[in-house]
């Protein structure tokens, strides 16, 4: 099983969101040791490194570049796991629409896992 973690990021403290994503992934690995959990912060890190190598600058990817990379990775997953508050996030809503369009199973994480 390959599962994508969707959580609101924009408008939140970035470090707090990274910590939350790491905690959720750690708990999911305990509950489902055979699952591969895709953390959007890992995608962002990879995208940033690729852009630095390509442009030879320290420019961060644009919001749209992040979303496109996330959706591309989401397309390779069997399931998407939506964290609390996803309904208020434009990025999460785009990920939800992508899941519906591509018949990716959706699960809503219980507040206790967050």
C-alpha positions as CSV (number, residue, x, y, z in Angstrom):
1,X,0.0,0.0,0.0
2,X,1.3,3.4,-0.9
3,X,-0.6,6.2,0.9
4,X,-0.3,10.0,0.4
5,X,-0.6,12.3,3.5
6,X,-2.7,15.4,2.8
7,X,-2.6,18.1,5.4
8,X,-3.1,21.9,5.4
9,X,0.2,23.7,5.1
10,X,-0.2,27.2,3.6
11,X,-1.1,29.8,6.2
12,X,0.3,27.6,9.1
13,X,3.6,27.7,10.8
14,X,5.8,25.7,8.5
15,X,7.9,24.0,11.3
16,X,4.7,23.1,13.2
17,X,3.3,21.5,10.0
18,X,6.5,19.6,9.3
19,X,6.5,18.3,12.9
20,X,2.8,17.3,12.6
21,X,3.4,15.5,9.3
22,X,6.4,13.6,10.9
23,X,4.3,12.6,13.9
24,X,1.4,11.4,11.7
25,X,3.8,9.4,9.5
26,X,5.5,7.8,12.5
27,X,2.1,6.8,14.0
28,X,1.0,5.4,10.6
29,X,4.2,3.4,10.3
30,X,3.5,1.8,13.7
31,X,-0.1,1.0,12.7
32,X,0.7,-0.1,9.2
33,X,4.4,-1.2,9.0
34,X,3.9,-2.5,5.4
35,X,2.6,0.8,4.1
36,X,4.8,3.4,2.3
37,X,3.6,6.8,3.5
38,X,4.3,9.7,1.2
39,X,5.0,12.9,3.2
40,X,4.5,16.1,1.2
41,X,7.5,17.7,2.9
42,X,9.7,15.0,1.4
43,X,8.3,15.9,-2.0
44,X,8.9,19.6,-1.3
45,X,12.5,18.9,-0.3
46,X,13.2,16.9,-3.4
47,X,11.6,19.5,-5.6
48,X,13.7,22.3,-4.0
49,X,16.9,20.4,-4.6
50,X,16.0,19.7,-8.2
51,X,15.2,23.3,-8.8
52,X,18.5,24.4,-7.3
53,X,20.4,22.0,-9.5
54,X,18.4,23.1,-12.6
55,X,18.5,26.9,-12.1
56,X,21.7,27.2,-10.0
57,X,19.8,29.5,-7.7
58,X,18.4,29.3,-4.2
59,X,14.9,30.2,-5.5
60,X,12.1,28.2,-3.9
61,X,9.6,26.4,-6.1
62,X,6.4,28.3,-6.7
63,X,3.2,27.2,-5.0
64,X,2.0,25.8,-8.3
65,X,5.2,23.8,-8.7
66,X,4.7,22.3,-5.3
67,X,1.1,21.3,-6.0
68,X,2.0,19.8,-9.4
69,X,4.7,17.7,-7.8
70,X,2.3,16.6,-5.0
71,X,-0.4,15.7,-7.5
72,X,2.1,13.7,-9.6
73,X,3.2,11.7,-6.6
74,X,-0.5,11.3,-5.4
75,X,-1.2,9.7,-8.8
76,X,1.2,6.9,-7.9
77,X,-0.6,6.1,-4.6
78,X,-3.4,3.6,-3.8
79,X,-4.9,5.8,-1.0
80,X,-4.9,9.3,0.3
81,X,-5.0,10.1,4.0
82,X,-6.6,13.5,4.8
83,X,-5.7,15.2,8.1
84,X,-8.0,17.3,10.1
85,X,-8.7,20.7,8.6
86,X,-8.2,19.6,5.0
87,X,-11.6,21.2,4.0
88,X,-10.2,24.7,4.7
89,X,-7.1,24.2,2.5
90,X,-7.1,24.9,-1.2
91,X,-4.2,22.5,-1.8
92,X,-6.0,19.7,0.1
93,X,-9.2,20.3,-1.8
94,X,-7.3,20.0,-5.1
95,X,-5.8,16.8,-3.8
96,X,-9.3,15.5,-2.9
97,X,-10.6,16.4,-6.4
98,X,-7.6,14.6,-7.9
99,X,-8.4,11.5,-5.9
100,X,-12.0,11.5,-7.1
101,X,-10.9,12.1,-10.7
102,X,-8.3,9.2,-10.5
103,X,-10.3,6.8,-8.3
104,X,-7.8,6.9,-5.5
105,X,-9.2,5.6,-2.2
106,X,-9.7,8.3,0.5
107,X,-9.5,8.0,4.2
108,X,-10.0,10.7,6.9
109,X,-7.5,10.5,9.8
110,X,-9.0,10.5,13.2
111,X,-8.1,13.5,15.4
112,X,-6.4,11.0,17.8
113,X,-3.7,10.3,15.2
114,X,-2.9,13.9,14.8
